[in-house]
């Protein structure tokens, strides 16, 4: 078997996530405590008990999702004596999940990752005034048609662009609210099965996020980035990278660039990966894997039972 470890992005958060890991494994508890200390915030208490509206704030959701992914990975490695270095062909993460992937692969420290995601979440939230931006999911249109729709909708200098190429027939667009609303109507005319406005706090992964990209460029300047122990497949390029300078540059451009997830999975498949292991909250990436390539085995590891069952098969 040839494995890739992948890590979820924003939208997978839910109150209670990670609590079973915290309660069951000392290794997981240590991760949550390290993140709390790094942020000088009881993020774990918010994760385990809510309130939900506070957890879903971008600046909280991003480090929280990373914490669950890192906690589950530590448990997997310690309980199963599984080394990411020895079992992974690649690591990848969807949007903020790219930071989780880099932390797991040893390119970023847990403390730095938590702090960077707090900064990233806040900067992305503040980049565009609430109500000015929007995102929508276009179901049933492939990327080229979705990009045509977005281009047609971006009138009078308004931004509308493909933000996530998630899977065949599943593209998310982002930009000014009025332009995205026009794109939803156009998408239906061009044969989309569904075109749905998303409940999000900002228009992620488009040029409107440039202020947040500038913040991240500054934040990443003084952070130590090492070469990951296995290559990262980067969101912005759908290519594998190990050079710290490339990683730093792409973490900045990632904020405004499209997440090229479909292509990322395709690259890993072409390189021989036959099993995708999603580590962290939710099963979004597992679902996308099945839409991208039905021959790709996809496994989701969220809690103790998932990990225990998986280790029996290894």
N, C-alpha and C positions, 0 to 999 in steps of 0.2 A: 504493500500500500504506500501511496505517496500523499502526505497530508499537507493541508494549509489550514492555519488557524486564523479565524476572522472574528472581528469584534464590532458589536452593534453601535449605532449612532442614536441621535436624539429622536424621541418618539417611543422608545422601548421602555422608558421609565414607568414605574408604578410604585405606589406606597407599599411597603413591605419587602421590596426587592432586597435580596442579600441577607435578610434576617436569619433564614435557615442556615446559611453558611456561617454567619457570625455565631449562632448558638451552638453549632455542631463542631466547628474546627478552630483550634487556636490560631492556625496559620491565617485563616480568613479574618479572625478578630484583630490580629495584628495589622493587617492591611487597612481595615476601617479606622483603627486608632491612629495609624500613621497619617492617613488622609485628614482626619479631624485635626490632628496637631499641626499639619502643614498649613491648613487653611484657617487655623485658630477659630474653628466653627464646629459645632456638633452636627456635622452633616449626616452622620450615621443615624442619629436620633430622628432627623427629618426624613431620612430614607425609610426607616422602619415604621414610623408612626404618623408621618405627614405633618402639616396638612398638604393635600395634593397640589393646591394652587401655588404653594411655596416651593415644593419639590420641582414642579414643572418650569419654574423660572429658569431661563437658559443658563444663568451663572451657577445654579445649583444642580440642574439635571446633568450637565456635561461632566463635572468631576464625579458625580454620584454614579453614573453609568460606568465610568472608567474604574471606580473603586470595586464595583461588583465583578467586572471582568478580571481585574487583577487578583481579587480574592479567590475567585473560582480557579484561576490559573495556578495560583500557589497551592491550592488544595490538590488539584490534579497532579502537579509535579511532586508534591510531598507524599501524598497517599498512594500514588501509582508509580512512583519513581520514574516518572516520564519527564524527559528533558526536552524543552522546546528546541534546543540546539540540535538534538539528535533525531527528533521525529518530524520536524517541520521542513517543508520545502520552501514555503513562503509564509509571511504574515501579511494581513491587510485589515483595514478597518474602514467602516463607512463614516465619513466625515469626522466627528470627534473620535470615532473608533480608531482612526489612524494613530492617535496619541496612545491609546490603549495598546495597540499593536507594537508601537515603538518601545513602550515601557516593558512589555512582556519580552521583547527581543533584546533588552538591555541597552537600547540606544539612549533612553531617558531614564532618570531616576524617578521613583514613585513620587517623591516630594516635589520635584520640578514639574512632573506631569500634572499633578493636582493643582499647583499654582498656575500653570499655564492655561489649564482648562477653565479655571475660575476667571482669569483675565479674558480669555477668548469668549466665554459665554457673556460676560458683561459687555465687552466691546461689540459683539454682534448684536446684542439687544439694543445698545445705544446708537448704533450706526444710522438707523432710520427711525424717525418719529413714529410712534404707534399709530397705526391706521393708514400710513402712507404706502406701506408695502404689503405684498401678499404672495402666496404660493398656491399652486393647484396641481392636482394629479390628473394626468391625461392617460386614460386606460384604453388600450386598443390601437394606439398610434405608435409607430416606431420612431426612433430618434430623428430621422431626416424630416419626416412630416411634422413632428412636434416642433422642430426648429423653424420650419416654414411658418407654422402657426404663430409662434412667438415673434418672429420677425414681422409678420403682417400686423400683429397686435401692438407693436411698439411704435405708436404714432406720436408725432409732436415731441420727439426727443425722449419719450418715456422708455424705460427699460423693461424688456420682457425677454427672458432667455431660459434655455434648458438648464436646470440646476442639478438634477439627478437623472442619469441614464441607468435606471435600476435593473431592468430586464426587458426582453423583447415585449413591446406593447405596454410598457410601464415607465413613463417619463414624467418627472416633476418639473414644473416651470416656476420661475420666480421673477419678481420685479415690482414696478409700481402697481398699486392695487387696480387702478382703472385699466391698465394694459393687460393684466392677468385676467380680469373679468372679460375683456374683449376676446382674449385667447380661448377662454372656456367656451364661449359661444361659437367661435370659429372652429374649434376642435370638433364640436358636435356636427357642424356642417361638413367637415372633412372625414367623418366616419368614426369618430371616437365612440367606443362603447359607453364610456362614462367620462365626464370631465368635472372634477369636484374641487371646489375651493377648500383648502386645508386650514385647520385651526392652528395657526402658528403665530409666534410673537414678532417675527421679522422675516424679510425676504432673503433667505440664506442662499449662498453660492451663486451670487450674481454681482455685477459691478457696483450695485448700491452698497455692498459690504466693504468697499475700499477703505473707509475709515477704520474698520475693524482689522483689515489686513495691515494697515500702517501701525496699529497698536501692536499686533503680533510680531511685526518685523522688529520693533523696538524690544519687546519682551523676550524674543528669542536670541537677541544679540549676545547676551552674556550667559546663556544657558549652555552647559556642556552637553554636547550630543556626540555619542560614540557610534561606531559602525555597529549596526544590529548583528546579532549572531546568525540570523538568517535574513535573506533579502526581504524588503518591504515592497509590496506592489502599491504604488502611490495613486491616490485618488485622481490627481490632476493630470496624470500622464498615462495611467494604466500600464506603466512600465516598472520593472524591478529596479530598486536602488539600494545601495549600501553606503555611499559616500556621505559623511555628515554634512558637508556643505550643500549637497543636493537636497538632503532631507530638510535642512533649515530653510532653503529657498522654497521648496514645495509646500512646506507647512504654512508659509505666508501666502503663496498664490492659491492654495487650496481654499482659502476663505472666499475668494471671488470666483473661482473656477468651478466648472461642472464636476460632480462626482461621477467618474467613469466606471461604475461598478460592473456593468455588463461586460465591458471590455476587460476589466481586471480579472474577472472569473475566467473569461476566455483565454487570457494569457496563461493563467495557471493551469488550465486544462491542457493547453497545447504543450506545456512543459512537463506534462505527465501526472499532474495532481488528479487523484481519483476520489479523494475524501476531503470534504470541507467540515471543519469543526468550529462551530460558532460558540464562543465562550462569553457568557454574560446574560443580561436581562433580555427576555423576549426571544422570539424565534423568527424575526423579520428576515434575516439573511438566509436562514434555512429555507424559508418559503421562496425567496428570490432565486436561490440555487436551483430549485426544482423547476422554476420557470425558464431559467437560462439553459440548463442542460440536465435532462432527465437521467442521464447516465452517471451524473455526479452524485456520489453518496454524501448526504448532508446530515450532520448530527448537531443537536443543540444541547449544550451543557449549561444549565442555569443554577441548579441546586444540588444538594447532597445525593439525592436519588439518581439524578441524571449522571452524575460523576461515578457513582458506585456501579450503575448498570454499564456504563461505558468501559470502566476498568475491567469488568468481567470478560469483555470481548477482545481485549488487547492481548 
